[in-house]
């Protein structure tokens, strides 16, 4: 399918990415993973520096008074020609992505399994968006993950057992996934209504996440300091 985020991300890398990385570039895999994220989520704002910033039309640079009150380094829009470490919401250490922080950005869509391609990710924060579907079991491959914040979305299904293999986790917040009444606006102007399954009022109400948290599973997370599942 041409609208598959993976196909769109590959097409962008091959034909539209100004950087045109070659197949042996160390950053190609993480740039692809982030491009899949970009094409997986829809909203009116997030690829334009989120809700706190505007864009300099001449450079794709995030600007605006509100944006720079909270972020004191230059950041650029996603899918712009700069290094992906300079994209809004991305944190890197020595050129490697270690943080993805896109809370409160009106993201609409499902978490793509390709996030697991960011193998050194320490922080994944997607709280207070309009994300539905399940938590990908592939997150269990993120062996360096310390903070997972998916609070106040519209996720459903089982909490994957693979997540409890990530012994580096220190904070987990997957609370408030059901009876969630906040909405987001898609880029086509339609509304994602989070109280319904998959954000669509033709479906039943979303009943949130399921699964066994405590017991043998929680005992595996030796570094865990905080967990919210209410």
Backbone torsions as a table, in degrees:
resi	resn	phi	psi	omega
1	UNK	NA	132.6	-177.0
2	UNK	-68.7	-24.5	-179.8
3	UNK	-87.9	6.1	175.9
4	UNK	-66.5	128.8	-178.2
5	UNK	-56.1	-31.1	-179.3
6	UNK	-69.6	-41.1	177.7
7	UNK	-66.7	-43.7	179.9
8	UNK	-63.2	-40.2	179.3
9	UNK	-65.3	-41.9	179.1
10	UNK	-65.9	-42.3	177.8
11	UNK	-61.1	-40.9	179.5
12	UNK	-63.4	-44.5	179.5
13	UNK	-61.8	-39.5	-175.4
14	UNK	-77.4	-36.1	-168.1
15	UNK	-120.4	-27.5	-170.9
16	UNK	-117.4	-15.0	-178.9
17	UNK	-71.1	119.1	-179.4
18	UNK	-60.8	-22.8	-177.1
19	UNK	-78.3	-30.6	177.9
20	UNK	47.5	61.4	178.9
21	UNK	-66.1	144.9	176.8
22	UNK	-86.5	171.0	-172.0
23	UNK	-64.9	-17.4	-176.6
24	UNK	-102.5	4.3	-179.2
25	UNK	-70.3	133.8	-177.9
26	UNK	-61.8	-25.4	-175.7
27	UNK	-92.0	-1.6	-174.1
28	UNK	-62.1	-44.5	-175.9
29	UNK	-64.3	-44.2	-178.5
30	UNK	-73.1	-30.4	176.6
31	UNK	-67.1	-38.1	176.2
32	UNK	-64.1	-45.7	-179.7
33	UNK	-59.4	-42.8	179.0
34	UNK	-68.7	-35.5	177.4
35	UNK	-64.7	-37.1	175.7
36	UNK	-62.4	-41.4	175.4
37	UNK	-58.0	-45.6	-177.8
38	UNK	-59.3	-40.4	-177.6
39	UNK	-86.5	-8.4	179.4
40	UNK	-85.7	-29.4	-176.2
41	UNK	-109.0	139.9	179.4
42	UNK	-118.5	150.2	170.9
43	UNK	-177.0	174.2	177.6
44	UNK	-81.6	-16.0	-165.4
45	UNK	-128.7	-33.8	-157.7
46	UNK	-66.0	-34.2	178.6
47	UNK	-79.6	2.1	172.9
48	UNK	-113.2	44.0	176.3
49	UNK	72.8	23.8	173.5
50	UNK	72.6	-159.9	-174.4
51	UNK	-84.9	-8.3	-174.5
52	UNK	-105.9	2.2	-175.2
53	UNK	-145.9	163.9	173.3
54	UNK	-112.0	-176.2	-178.3
55	UNK	-126.9	134.9	170.5
56	UNK	-74.1	111.3	-173.0
57	UNK	-62.8	-17.2	-178.7
58	UNK	-88.4	-15.8	-172.3
59	UNK	-139.4	-5.1	-174.1
60	UNK	66.5	14.4	179.5
61	UNK	-78.2	133.0	175.1
62	UNK	-68.1	134.4	-177.2
63	UNK	-141.7	-175.0	179.2
64	UNK	106.9	141.0	-176.4
65	UNK	-58.7	-47.6	-176.7
66	UNK	-62.7	-38.5	-178.4
67	UNK	-62.5	-46.5	-174.1
68	UNK	-80.7	-5.6	170.2
69	UNK	-67.5	-29.2	-174.2
70	UNK	-108.7	-21.7	-177.0
71	UNK	-127.4	116.2	-173.5
72	UNK	-99.7	11.6	175.0
73	UNK	-119.4	157.2	-179.3
74	UNK	-71.6	129.4	176.3
75	UNK	-129.2	153.1	-175.4
76	UNK	-124.6	164.9	179.8
77	UNK	-67.4	154.4	175.6
78	UNK	-65.2	149.0	-179.9
79	UNK	65.4	18.6	171.0
80	UNK	-87.4	170.9	-170.6
81	UNK	-80.0	1.3	179.0
82	UNK	-79.1	171.6	173.5
83	UNK	-56.4	139.9	-178.5
84	UNK	-62.0	-20.8	176.7
85	UNK	-67.6	-16.7	179.3
86	UNK	-98.1	5.2	176.4
87	UNK	-74.2	147.9	178.6
88	UNK	-53.7	128.8	176.4
89	UNK	85.8	-1.9	-178.7
90	UNK	-104.7	133.0	175.6
91	UNK	-118.7	135.6	-179.6
92	UNK	-127.1	157.2	170.5
93	UNK	-128.1	115.8	-179.1
94	UNK	53.2	43.2	174.5
95	UNK	83.2	3.1	-178.7
96	UNK	-112.9	131.9	-178.0
97	UNK	-68.8	123.7	176.7
98	UNK	-122.2	-9.1	-178.8
99	UNK	-144.9	137.9	174.5
100	UNK	-132.7	105.4	-172.9
101	UNK	-123.6	101.4	-174.9
102	UNK	-131.3	37.0	177.5
103	UNK	-67.1	149.4	176.5
104	UNK	55.1	46.6	-179.2
105	UNK	-119.3	13.5	179.5
106	UNK	58.2	33.0	176.9
107	UNK	-67.7	133.2	178.0
108	UNK	-122.1	123.4	178.1
109	UNK	145.2	-164.2	-177.2
110	UNK	-111.3	148.5	177.5
111	UNK	-69.8	120.0	-178.9
112	UNK	-77.6	139.2	176.9
113	UNK	-57.2	-24.3	-177.4
114	UNK	-64.7	-11.4	173.0
115	UNK	-57.1	-29.8	179.1
116	UNK	-64.0	-14.6	174.7
117	UNK	-69.6	-14.8	175.1
118	UNK	-86.4	73.6	-163.9
119	UNK	-67.2	-17.3	179.2
120	UNK	-103.6	16.4	-178.4
121	UNK	-62.6	130.0	176.7
122	UNK	-106.6	-31.8	-177.7
123	UNK	-126.5	124.5	171.8
124	UNK	-125.7	105.3	-175.0
125	UNK	-123.2	108.5	-178.7
126	UNK	-127.4	30.8	-173.3
127	UNK	-68.2	152.4	172.8
128	UNK	55.9	50.8	173.4
129	UNK	-121.3	-159.6	177.4
130	UNK	-123.0	58.9	-177.2
131	UNK	-97.4	129.0	-178.9
132	UNK	-123.6	-172.3	-176.0
133	UNK	84.1	-158.8	-175.6
134	UNK	-105.6	165.5	170.8
135	UNK	-79.7	119.8	-176.9
136	UNK	-62.8	134.6	177.6
137	UNK	-63.7	-22.1	-179.7
138	UNK	-62.1	-19.3	176.9
139	UNK	-61.2	-20.8	177.0
140	UNK	-65.1	-13.3	177.9
141	UNK	-85.5	-6.7	-178.3
142	UNK	-83.2	81.4	-170.5
143	UNK	-71.1	-9.3	178.9
144	UNK	-105.4	0.2	-174.3
145	UNK	-65.0	128.3	179.9
146	UNK	-111.8	-31.2	-175.8
147	UNK	-133.2	122.5	176.0
148	UNK	-122.5	113.3	-176.8
149	UNK	-124.6	103.7	178.5
150	UNK	-118.8	20.7	-176.5
151	UNK	-53.7	138.9	171.2
152	UNK	57.3	62.4	169.1
153	UNK	-124.0	-143.2	177.9
154	UNK	-138.8	41.5	-176.8
155	UNK	-73.0	157.1	-179.0
156	UNK	-148.1	178.1	178.7
157	UNK	85.4	-169.7	-176.5
158	UNK	-81.6	142.3	168.5
159	UNK	-72.0	119.4	-173.0
160	UNK	-65.4	136.1	177.8
161	UNK	-61.2	-28.0	-179.4
162	UNK	-58.0	-28.7	-178.3
163	UNK	-62.3	-29.2	-178.2
164	UNK	-81.8	1.9	172.7
165	UNK	-89.5	-7.6	-178.7
166	UNK	-87.0	83.8	-172.0
167	UNK	-71.2	-10.0	177.4
168	UNK	-78.2	-13.2	-175.2
169	UNK	-60.8	131.1	177.4
170	UNK	-112.6	-30.2	-179.2
171	UNK	-136.4	132.5	174.6
172	UNK	-131.4	126.3	175.0
173	UNK	-133.5	103.8	177.4
174	UNK	-121.5	23.7	-175.6
175	UNK	-72.2	159.1	168.8
176	UNK	62.0	61.8	177.5
177	UNK	-105.1	-9.3	-176.9
178	UNK	-123.0	158.6	-175.1
179	UNK	50.2	39.0	-177.0
180	UNK	-93.9	116.0	-169.3
181	UNK	-98.7	3.7	179.4
182	UNK	-80.8	153.0	-176.8
183	UNK	-122.9	162.2	174.0
184	UNK	-132.2	154.5	178.8
185	UNK	-104.6	124.7	176.9
186	UNK	-75.3	168.3	-177.7
187	UNK	-66.4	-20.8	177.8
188	UNK	-90.2	5.6	176.8
189	UNK	91.5	-9.1	178.2
190	UNK	-76.8	160.9	-173.9
191	UNK	-105.8	132.1	170.7
192	UNK	-91.4	114.6	-175.5
193	UNK	-102.5	109.2	-166.5
194	UNK	-77.6	-9.6	177.0
195	UNK	-75.2	-12.7	-179.3
196	UNK	-105.2	152.2	177.0
197	UNK	-58.2	134.7	-178.7
198	UNK	55.1	26.4	173.8
199	UNK	61.7	26.3	-175.0
200	UNK	-126.9	120.8	-177.3
201	UNK	-66.1	-7.9	173.6
202	UNK	-73.3	-14.7	180.0
203	UNK	-96.5	170.1	174.2
204	UNK	-70.2	171.9	175.8
205	UNK	-62.7	143.5	177.2
206	UNK	-71.0	131.0	-178.3
207	UNK	-104.1	12.9	169.9
208	UNK	79.0	-165.3	-175.9
209	UNK	-87.0	154.4	176.9
210	UNK	-131.7	165.2	175.6
211	UNK	132.4	161.5	180.0
212	UNK	-89.2	119.6	-178.7
213	UNK	-96.2	-50.6	-173.0
214	UNK	-90.0	170.8	-175.3
215	UNK	97.3	-139.2	-175.3
216	UNK	-62.0	-35.9	-178.5
217	UNK	-61.2	-52.6	-175.3
218	UNK	-65.7	-27.7	-178.8
219	UNK	-66.2	-21.5	179.7
220	UNK	-73.2	-23.8	-174.3
221	UNK	-89.5	79.7	-172.3
222	UNK	-68.1	-23.3	-178.3
223	UNK	-97.3	2.1	-174.8
224	UNK	-66.4	129.9	179.2
225	UNK	-114.2	-25.5	-175.9
226	UNK	-149.8	135.9	176.3
227	UNK	-143.5	135.4	175.0
228	UNK	-129.2	123.6	-177.5
229	UNK	-131.7	6.9	-175.0
230	UNK	-70.0	NA	NA
